[in-house]
Amino acid sequence: MSTIVKYLSDFGSFQLVFFRSLGTLIFSTSFLIYSKIPFWGNQKKLLIFRGLTGASSMILFFMALHFMTLGSAVTLRYTAPIFVALLSVLFLSEKIKFIQWVCFGISFFGVIMVKGFDATVDFFGLGIILFSSLTSAITYILISKIGTKDHYMVIINYFMLSATLIGALGSLFEWKNPEGEEWFYFLLLGITGLIAQILMTKAFQIGPAYNIAPYKFVEVIFSLSFGVLIFMDIYTFYSLLGMGMIILGLLLNGVFKKKNTV
């Protein structure tokens, strides 16, 4: 999905969010009606908050793709598990071991290396992507807190409704008519987004956020590959090393956390 968004970077972020969300919204709403599942769910406040934070994270990430290479944007977004841990300490009273702080330090140093050695990453773009990670972390925690008390499609529907409305409003100021094959890519954007959203939501419903979030890093591998093959992105050795450090720190933290919860 990120590759398609990057390919359509001539379009504004809000318009991309609108097309990404509209198709999924139609599907999720139809599913709820057909299955006779209560549209507004049981935990309305949490669901609304989840929808708004998810929409904010998506918009910010799409914006960031205008300012940096695909691989850098995706890698930096996966600092979200660090924010998940910090927020869990502040609001869920979880304890973070010293070794976990060391892991987060490795990832943070990786962020500094990516910023310093990737010429496409400026402070403005870095700020956008890190704020996207923060709102993404809040979303993960909210989904875990909602748990299975609400159907996963209700959670998705709130998210897509929020994103569609915000995207439509923002598109009023930056609309550009798609032409030719661009319509196909917008359709593909909606389909891939739907599949990814269902799988991600189900995963965070049935497992702790701190265990699942680090393993989303697999997208980084695909994004780096597509960036080089499709967009001819160029990465320096040190920027790649920085990305590797981000992933390594998150993986080590995930392994350590898993051992301590078994």
N, C-alpha and C positions, 0 to 999 in steps of 0.2 A: 504494500500500500504506500509506504514512504517513497518508493521509487516512482510510482505514478504521480504522486504529489509533486515531486521534484521535476518530473517531466513536464508537468503542467504549470511550472513556476511563472509563466507569463500571466497567469490569472491571479487575482487577489486572494489572500488567505481566507477571507470570509466567504467568498464564492466557492472556493474549494471545500470548505467546511460544510457549506449548504448542500452541495452535490454529494459529498461523502455521507452526509447524515440523512438526507431525504429518502433515499431508497431503503435504508435500514429502518427508518421510521415507519414507512408504509408496510414493510414486512412485519415488524414487531407489533404494530397496531392490529394488523390483520390476524396475526397469530393469537393475540390476546382475545380478540372478538370471537374467532373461530373456536378457541379452546374454552371460552367463557370464564376467563381468568379476570378477576377484578382489576380494572384498568389502573386505578390509583394506588393499589397496593395497601400494605398494612402500616408501613413506617414512613409516612409521607414526608416528614421533615428531613429524615436521613436521605430519602430518595431524591428530594429536590436538591439538597446540598450536593449529593453525588452527581446529579445531572449538571449542575453549574460548574463544579470543579473539573469534571471530565471535559466539558465543552471548553472551558478556559485553557486546559492543558493542550487540547487538540489545536485550538486557534494559535496558541503561542508556538507550538511545535511547527505548524505549517508556516508561520512567519519566519521562524529560524531557518527553515530550508531555503529561504531567499538570500540568506546572508553567509552560508557556509556550505562546504561539501556534504554530500549525503552521509558518508561514513562518520564524519565528525559530529554532525547533528544528532544522529541516532546514538552514537556512543555517549555523548554528553548527556543525552536525555536519560540514559540508564544509570545516572547518579541518583535516580529516584529512591533506590533501596537505602541510601544513606539518609535521606530525609525521612523515609519510613521509620528507620531506627530512632532518629532524633525525636520525631513526633511521638513515637511509642513511649519514649522515656518521659516526655513532657506531659502527655495526656493519658497514657495507658499504664503508667507506673511500671513499665518494664525496665529491667536492669541490663545494662550493656557492660560486658566484660572488657578488661583491658585489651585483650588480644583482638577484640572486635574493633576497638578504636584504632589499633595498629592497622587493621585491614582497611578501615575507612581512610586512614592517613595515606595508605598506598594509592587508593583510588583518587583521593583529592590531589595528590602530587601528580597523578596522571592527568587530571584536568588542567593543572598548571602547564604541563608539558604540551598538551594539545593546543592550549591557548598561545603558548609561546612559539611553537614551531609550525603551526598551521596558519599560513598567511590569510586564509579565508575567514578565520575566526577573530572578530574584533570584540571589544568589550560590550558593545550594544547587543550583538548577536549572542554572546556568551550569557549576558544577563537574561535575555529572552528564553534561551534554552534551559537555564537553571531554574527560572521561575516556572517553566513548563514542567520540569522535574518535580518541583515542590508541590504544585497542584496535582500532579499525577500521583505523588506519594499520598496526599490527602485522600485521593480517590480510592487507592488500594485499601487504605485503612477503613474507609467508609463501607466499601463492599464487604470486607471481612466482618465489620460490625453488623451490617444488615444480615449477613449469613444466609441461611435458608428459610428465614421467616417470610421472605418475599420471593416469588418466582424470578428466575434469572432474566426472563424476557421482560418483566416489569421494570427491572433495574436498567436494562438496555433501553427500554422505551422512554424512560425519564431522561436518560442521557441524550438519546437521539432527538427528542422533542426540544430539549434545551439548546442543543447544538444547531438544529434546523432553524429555530426561531432567531437565535443570535446571528447565525450565518446569513439568514435572509435579510435581517436588519442591516448588517454590515455591508452586504452586497449592494444595497441601494446606492452606496457611495463609490463603488468600484466595479460595477458590472461590466463584463465583456462577453459578447455573444460567442459561444463555441462554434467552430466550423469543421465540417468534414469529419475526419477520423477523431477529432478531439471529443466528439460526443461518445464515441466508443470507449475512450479512456476514462471519461467521467462515469460511464456506466460501470466499467471495470473497477473504478475507485470505490463505488458504492458496494459492489459485490464482495470484493476482497475485505473491505472494512467490516461488512456484516459478519463474514466468517471469522475474522480475527476477534471481533467484539464478543461473539458468542463463546468462543473457546477461552478467551481471557476471563470473562465474567464467571464462567463455570469453574475455572481453576481457582479463582480467588474466593469463590463461595465455599469450596470444599477443603481448602487448605489455608494455613496461616499466611498472612501477607509477607512476613519476613522470610518464609521458606520459598515462596513462589517467585517473588519479584526479581531476585538475582538471576534466575534462569531464563528470563526474557532476553538475555544478552545474545542469544543465538541470532537474533535479528541483525546484530552488528556485523556478523560474518557475511550475511547475505547483502547487507547494505554496502559494505566495502566492495564486495565483488561486483554488484550492479553499478556502483559509482564509477569504478574503473572501466568496466566493459561498455557501459551505455553513455556515461557523461564524460569519460576520459579524465576523471579526477586524478590528481597527483598528490601523493602523500609522502612526506619526508620520513626518513627512518625514525626520527625522534617523535614525530606526531603519532606514528604507528606504535612506537614504544609506549607513548602516553596512553593510547587507547588500550593497549594490552595491560597496562598497570591498573586502569579503571576496572577492567573485566576481572583481572586477577584478584584485586582487593575484594570485589563483590562476591566472587566465587569462594574465596577463602572464608569470608564471613558466613556465607550460606552453609558451607560444610561444617564450620564450627557450631553454628546455631543448630543445625540438624543433629549433630552429635549430642548436644546438650538438651535436646527435646525428646530424644528416643527413650 
